[in-house]
């Protein structure tokens, strides 16, 4: 399953977070011309979820 949030008026980045059956899926949509470093946000989300998972055991 993959969440998707389309960009609306004056939105540069959207984030969808879906939780199902013990898993979490995050999806980013961005205007690449305005946010060319969206992969930095994606990496931060991945790192943060990894840290939370480690703390939760």
Backbone as XML, in Angstrom:
<?xml version="1.0"?>
<chain id="A" units="angstrom">
  <residue number="1" name="UNK">
    <atom name="N" x="0.850" y="-1.157" z="0.000"/>
    <atom name="CA" x="0.000" y="0.000" z="0.000"/>
    <atom name="C" x="0.904" y="1.231" z="0.000"/>
  </residue>
  <residue number="2" name="UNK">
    <atom name="N" x="0.516" y="2.229" z="-0.760"/>
    <atom name="CA" x="1.286" y="3.464" z="-0.841"/>
    <atom name="C" x="0.324" y="4.638" z="-0.808"/>
  </residue>
  <residue number="3" name="UNK">
    <atom name="N" x="0.555" y="5.541" z="0.139"/>
    <atom name="CA" x="-0.281" y="6.736" z="0.224"/>
    <atom name="C" x="0.176" y="7.786" z="-0.773"/>
  </residue>
  <residue number="4" name="UNK">
    <atom name="N" x="-0.755" y="8.616" z="-1.192"/>
    <atom name="CA" x="-0.419" y="9.689" z="-2.130"/>
    <atom name="C" x="-1.272" y="10.910" z="-1.807"/>
  </residue>
  <residue number="5" name="UNK">
    <atom name="N" x="-0.628" y="12.053" z="-1.665"/>
    <atom name="CA" x="-1.331" y="13.317" z="-1.471"/>
    <atom name="C" x="-0.888" y="14.238" z="-2.602"/>
  </residue>
  <residue number="6" name="UNK">
    <atom name="N" x="-1.807" y="14.621" z="-3.476"/>
    <atom name="CA" x="-1.422" y="15.506" z="-4.582"/>
    <atom name="C" x="-1.093" y="16.911" z="-4.076"/>
  </residue>
  <residue number="7" name="UNK">
    <atom name="N" x="-0.273" y="17.597" z="-4.836"/>
    <atom name="CA" x="0.044" y="18.976" z="-4.502"/>
    <atom name="C" x="-1.150" y="19.864" z="-4.817"/>
  </residue>
  <residue number="8" name="UNK">
    <atom name="N" x="-1.479" y="20.732" z="-3.891"/>
    <atom name="CA" x="-2.558" y="21.691" z="-4.097"/>
    <atom name="C" x="-1.980" y="23.066" z="-4.358"/>
  </residue>
  <residue number="9" name="UNK">
    <atom name="N" x="-2.851" y="24.031" z="-4.422"/>
    <atom name="CA" x="-2.418" y="25.406" z="-4.664"/>
    <atom name="C" x="-1.449" y="25.860" z="-3.585"/>
  </residue>
  <residue number="10" name="UNK">
    <atom name="N" x="-0.324" y="26.401" z="-3.980"/>
    <atom name="CA" x="0.691" y="26.948" z="-3.072"/>
    <atom name="C" x="1.311" y="25.908" z="-2.139"/>
  </residue>
  <residue number="11" name="UNK">
    <atom name="N" x="1.187" y="24.637" z="-2.457"/>
    <atom name="CA" x="1.850" y="23.599" z="-1.666"/>
    <atom name="C" x="3.076" y="23.128" z="-2.433"/>
  </residue>
  <residue number="12" name="UNK">
    <atom name="N" x="4.194" y="23.064" z="-1.730"/>
    <atom name="CA" x="5.430" y="22.613" z="-2.374"/>
    <atom name="C" x="5.763" y="21.174" z="-2.038"/>
  </residue>
  <residue number="13" name="UNK">
    <atom name="N" x="5.331" y="20.713" z="-0.857"/>
    <atom name="CA" x="5.605" y="19.347" z="-0.411"/>
    <atom name="C" x="4.377" y="18.816" z="0.319"/>
  </residue>
  <residue number="14" name="UNK">
    <atom name="N" x="4.021" y="17.559" z="0.040"/>
    <atom name="CA" x="2.992" y="16.884" z="0.822"/>
    <atom name="C" x="3.559" y="15.564" z="1.322"/>
  </residue>
  <residue number="15" name="UNK">
    <atom name="N" x="3.051" y="15.121" z="2.462"/>
    <atom name="CA" x="3.504" y="13.870" z="3.067"/>
    <atom name="C" x="2.286" y="13.020" z="3.378"/>
  </residue>
  <residue number="16" name="UNK">
    <atom name="N" x="2.330" y="11.769" z="2.951"/>
    <atom name="CA" x="1.283" y="10.808" z="3.297"/>
    <atom name="C" x="1.915" y="9.755" z="4.194"/>
  </residue>
  <residue number="17" name="UNK">
    <atom name="N" x="1.249" y="9.426" z="5.286"/>
    <atom name="CA" x="1.721" y="8.386" z="6.190"/>
    <atom name="C" x="0.580" y="7.391" z="6.377"/>
  </residue>
  <residue number="18" name="UNK">
    <atom name="N" x="0.842" y="6.140" z="6.029"/>
    <atom name="CA" x="-0.166" y="5.096" z="6.122"/>
    <atom name="C" x="0.360" y="3.998" z="7.036"/>
  </residue>
  <residue number="19" name="UNK">
    <atom name="N" x="-0.458" y="3.594" z="7.984"/>
    <atom name="CA" x="-0.121" y="2.493" z="8.875"/>
    <atom name="C" x="-1.113" y="1.368" z="8.637"/>
  </residue>
  <residue number="20" name="UNK">
    <atom name="N" x="-0.587" y="0.167" z="8.368"/>
    <atom name="CA" x="-1.460" y="-0.979" z="8.125"/>
    <atom name="C" x="-0.731" y="-2.266" z="8.474"/>
  </residue>
  <residue number="21" name="UNK">
    <atom name="N" x="-1.386" y="-3.107" z="9.236"/>
    <atom name="CA" x="-0.886" y="-4.442" z="9.536"/>
    <atom name="C" x="0.541" y="-4.430" z="10.101"/>
  </residue>
  <residue number="22" name="UNK">
    <atom name="N" x="0.807" y="-3.495" z="11.013"/>
    <atom name="CA" x="2.105" y="-3.442" z="11.676"/>
    <atom name="C" x="3.202" y="-2.746" z="10.899"/>
  </residue>
  <residue number="23" name="UNK">
    <atom name="N" x="2.884" y="-2.162" z="9.763"/>
    <atom name="CA" x="3.890" y="-1.470" z="8.965"/>
    <atom name="C" x="3.487" y="-0.014" z="8.757"/>
  </residue>
  <residue number="24" name="UNK">
    <atom name="N" x="4.495" y="0.829" z="8.555"/>
    <atom name="CA" x="4.262" y="2.245" z="8.264"/>
    <atom name="C" x="4.885" y="2.554" z="6.908"/>
  </residue>
  <residue number="25" name="UNK">
    <atom name="N" x="4.124" y="3.242" z="6.077"/>
    <atom name="CA" x="4.610" y="3.650" z="4.763"/>
    <atom name="C" x="4.500" y="5.169" z="4.670"/>
  </residue>
  <residue number="26" name="UNK">
    <atom name="N" x="5.576" y="5.828" z="4.275"/>
    <atom name="CA" x="5.578" y="7.275" z="4.086"/>
    <atom name="C" x="5.818" y="7.580" z="2.613"/>
  </residue>
  <residue number="27" name="UNK">
    <atom name="N" x="5.096" y="8.550" z="2.117"/>
    <atom name="CA" x="5.221" y="8.942" z="0.720"/>
    <atom name="C" x="5.329" y="10.466" z="0.633"/>
  </residue>
  <residue number="28" name="UNK">
    <atom name="N" x="6.258" y="10.946" z="-0.171"/>
    <atom name="CA" x="6.437" y="12.381" z="-0.363"/>
    <atom name="C" x="6.104" y="12.744" z="-1.806"/>
  </residue>
  <residue number="29" name="UNK">
    <atom name="N" x="5.449" y="13.867" z="-1.971"/>
    <atom name="CA" x="5.226" y="14.448" z="-3.287"/>
    <atom name="C" x="5.741" y="15.877" z="-3.205"/>
  </residue>
  <residue number="30" name="UNK">
    <atom name="N" x="6.542" y="16.282" z="-4.186"/>
    <atom name="CA" x="7.131" y="17.623" z="-4.128"/>
    <atom name="C" x="7.229" y="18.241" z="-5.516"/>
  </residue>
  <residue number="31" name="UNK">
    <atom name="N" x="7.201" y="19.549" z="-5.547"/>
    <atom name="CA" x="7.467" y="20.314" z="-6.759"/>
    <atom name="C" x="8.986" y="20.395" z="-6.890"/>
  </residue>
  <residue number="32" name="UNK">
    <atom name="N" x="9.541" y="19.596" z="-7.785"/>
    <atom name="CA" x="11.000" y="19.487" z="-7.871"/>
    <atom name="C" x="11.663" y="20.817" z="-8.233"/>
  </residue>
  <residue number="33" name="UNK">
    <atom name="N" x="10.995" y="21.651" z="-8.991"/>
    <atom name="CA" x="11.577" y="22.949" z="-9.353"/>
    <atom name="C" x="11.746" y="23.853" z="-8.132"/>
  </residue>
  <residue number="34" name="UNK">
    <atom name="N" x="10.871" y="23.714" z="-7.155"/>
    <atom name="CA" x="10.919" y="24.554" z="-5.959"/>
    <atom name="C" x="11.603" y="23.864" z="-4.779"/>
  </residue>
  <residue number="35" name="UNK">
    <atom name="N" x="11.608" y="22.521" z="-4.768"/>
    <atom name="CA" x="12.180" y="21.752" z="-3.648"/>
    <atom name="C" x="13.083" y="20.659" z="-4.235"/>
  </residue>
  <residue number="36" name="UNK">
    <atom name="N" x="14.224" y="21.051" z="-4.799"/>
    <atom name="CA" x="15.085" y="20.063" z="-5.460"/>
    <atom name="C" x="15.803" y="19.118" z="-4.488"/>
  </residue>
  <residue number="37" name="UNK">
    <atom name="N" x="15.769" y="19.430" z="-3.192"/>
    <atom name="CA" x="16.458" y="18.577" z="-2.213"/>
    <atom name="C" x="15.461" y="17.791" z="-1.349"/>
  </residue>
  <residue number="38" name="UNK">
    <atom name="N" x="14.357" y="17.382" z="-1.953"/>
    <atom name="CA" x="13.335" y="16.643" z="-1.198"/>
    <atom name="C" x="13.882" y="15.331" z="-0.639"/>
  </residue>
  <residue number="39" name="UNK">
    <atom name="N" x="14.933" y="14.806" z="-1.239"/>
    <atom name="CA" x="15.528" y="13.564" z="-0.722"/>
    <atom name="C" x="16.115" y="13.763" z="0.678"/>
  </residue>
  <residue number="40" name="UNK">
    <atom name="N" x="16.478" y="14.985" z="1.042"/>
    <atom name="CA" x="16.960" y="15.267" z="2.400"/>
    <atom name="C" x="15.826" y="15.039" z="3.401"/>
  </residue>
  <residue number="41" name="UNK">
    <atom name="N" x="14.628" y="15.497" z="3.065"/>
    <atom name="CA" x="13.463" y="15.256" z="3.916"/>
    <atom name="C" x="13.169" y="13.761" z="4.005"/>
  </residue>
  <residue number="42" name="UNK">
    <atom name="N" x="13.215" y="13.070" z="2.875"/>
    <atom name="CA" x="12.961" y="11.622" z="2.859"/>
    <atom name="C" x="13.965" y="10.881" z="3.737"/>
  </residue>
  <residue number="43" name="UNK">
    <atom name="N" x="15.225" y="11.244" z="3.639"/>
    <atom name="CA" x="16.253" y="10.600" z="4.466"/>
    <atom name="C" x="16.027" y="10.883" z="5.946"/>
  </residue>
  <residue number="44" name="UNK">
    <atom name="N" x="15.612" y="12.097" z="6.269"/>
    <atom name="CA" x="15.330" y="12.446" z="7.660"/>
    <atom name="C" x="14.170" y="11.651" z="8.229"/>
  </residue>
  <residue number="45" name="UNK">
    <atom name="N" x="13.130" y="11.463" z="7.431"/>
    <atom name="CA" x="11.993" y="10.656" z="7.873"/>
    <atom name="C" x="12.432" y="9.212" z="8.095"/>
  </residue>
  <residue number="46" name="UNK">
    <atom name="N" x="13.202" y="8.684" z="7.163"/>
    <atom name="CA" x="13.685" y="7.306" z="7.292"/>
    <atom name="C" x="14.567" y="7.140" z="8.536"/>
  </residue>
  <residue number="47" name="UNK">
    <atom name="N" x="15.459" y="8.085" z="8.771"/>
    <atom name="CA" x="16.325" y="8.034" z="9.953"/>
    <atom name="C" x="15.505" y="8.125" z="11.230"/>
  </residue>
  <residue number="48" name="UNK">
    <atom name="N" x="14.564" y="9.053" z="11.275"/>
    <atom name="CA" x="13.724" y="9.225" z="12.460"/>
    <atom name="C" x="12.884" y="8.000" z="12.770"/>
  </residue>
  <residue number="49" name="UNK">
    <atom name="N" x="12.302" y="7.388" z="11.735"/>
    <atom name="CA" x="11.516" y="6.177" z="11.964"/>
    <atom name="C" x="12.398" y="5.021" z="12.429"/>
  </residue>
  <residue number="50" name="UNK">
    <atom name="N" x="13.615" y="4.961" z="11.906"/>
    <atom name="CA" x="14.561" y="3.943" z="12.371"/>
    <atom name="C" x="14.912" y="4.117" z="13.834"/>
  </residue>
  <residue number="51" name="UNK">
    <atom name="N" x="15.105" y="5.356" z="14.250"/>
    <atom name="CA" x="15.406" y="5.634" z="15.661"/>
    <atom name="C" x="14.225" y="5.284" z="16.552"/>
  </residue>
  <residue number="52" name="UNK">
    <atom name="N" x="13.027" y="5.646" z="16.129"/>
    <atom name="CA" x="11.838" y="5.322" z="16.915"/>
    <atom name="C" x="11.641" y="3.808" z="17.023"/>
  </residue>
  <residue number="53" name="UNK">
    <atom name="N" x="11.888" y="3.119" z="15.929"/>
    <atom name="CA" x="11.765" y="1.665" z="15.932"/>
    <atom name="C" x="12.755" y="1.030" z="16.907"/>
  </residue>
  <residue number="54" name="UNK">
    <atom name="N" x="13.976" y="1.568" z="16.918"/>
    <atom name="CA" x="14.992" y="1.057" z="17.847"/>
    <atom name="C" x="14.616" y="1.299" z="19.303"/>
  </residue>
  <residue number="55" name="UNK">
    <atom name="N" x="14.025" y="2.437" z="19.573"/>
    <atom name="CA" x="13.599" y="2.759" z="20.944"/>
    <atom name="C" x="12.420" y="1.905" z="21.376"/>
  </residue>
  <residue number="56" name="UNK">
    <atom name="N" x="11.555" y="1.579" z="20.410"/>
    <atom name="CA" x="10.363" y="0.790" z="20.729"/>
    <atom name="C" x="10.698" y="-0.690" z="20.925"/>
  </residue>
  <residue number="57" name="UNK">
    <atom name="N" x="11.826" y="-1.101" z="20.351"/>
    <atom name="CA" x="12.215" y="-2.511" z="20.495"/>
    <atom name="C" x="11.499" y="-3.317" z="19.503"/>
  </residue>
</chain>
